Amino acid sequence: MKVITRTLQALAVLGAIAAGVFYFLAKNEYQSLDTNLQSLNASLKAERTRVQKLQKENAAQAETLAAQADEIQKLTADSLLANNQLLQIQRENKRLADERDAQEIAERRLQKENSRLTQEVNVLKATSVPQEEIANYELAIANLERQVLELQQTQPLQQVSSILPSSIPADPSLRGNVLTVGKGASFVVLDIGYSDGVRLQNELYVQHADTPIAKIQVTEVKENLSIARVLPESLVKTPQTGDSVSSLN
């Protein structure tokens, strides 16, 4: 009995000692765990702070990127607008260049036309006959024709030529054109004159399409102009302005 009691006592003592040892070990473990927990909480807090800072930085960067994207979009729109304006300016420049070229062509054409008209005016000035002189000449021709008709009524046709002035042979190289046809095709005005070799009483031929249609006799000569009466007996077809004149020798 005493042995059992002593054994139990010994066991109790051992249990108390074991309990004390366990408590001591548990306390140290708790303290170590508490220290680790505090360290982990501190690390977690620091990590949360860092995460919040990173989130703020990310938000700031997102705003910056959004602003940059807006700026890029604006720059792209401005670039497209500038490109469209450049294309429009290029089209306008091409249109102006085409108009300038067309204007230069028109100016050259007008200059040529003006030069041609000036030459024609100068020719007309050089070859023009005063209206009063033409009227006098028409009157003289009319009187001459009247005299010829009167003579034709009293003399044979072959004798009429004897009252006309004798002709002078014309220069074989004479070439000209009819400028004007008088009333009733009684006379013509030629674009050749004394400087071309025309002389009074020269007999020439009027040709239409290289076919002789009338014989004429020069009655008046100027420097670059001459007047000739149409010989009625030679008239095949009424002369026209532009018909050629030559000696046909």
Secondary structure as GFF3:
##gff-version 3
##sequence-region A 1 249
A	DSSP	alpha_helix	2	127	.	.	.	ID=ss1
A	DSSP	alpha_helix	131	154	.	.	.	ID=ss2
A	DSSP	alpha_helix	157	160	.	.	.	ID=ss3
A	DSSP	three_ten_helix	161	163	.	.	.	ID=ss4
A	DSSP	beta_strand	175	181	.	.	.	ID=ss5
A	DSSP	three_ten_helix	183	185	.	.	.	ID=ss6
A	DSSP	beta_strand	187	190	.	.	.	ID=ss7
A	DSSP	three_ten_helix	194	196	.	.	.	ID=ss8
A	DSSP	beta_strand	203	208	.	.	.	ID=ss9
A	DSSP	beta_strand	211	221	.	.	.	ID=ss10
A	DSSP	beta_strand	226	230	.	.	.	ID=ss11
A	DSSP	three_ten_helix	232	234	.	.	.	ID=ss12
A	DSSP	beta_strand	244	246	.	.	.	ID=ss13
###
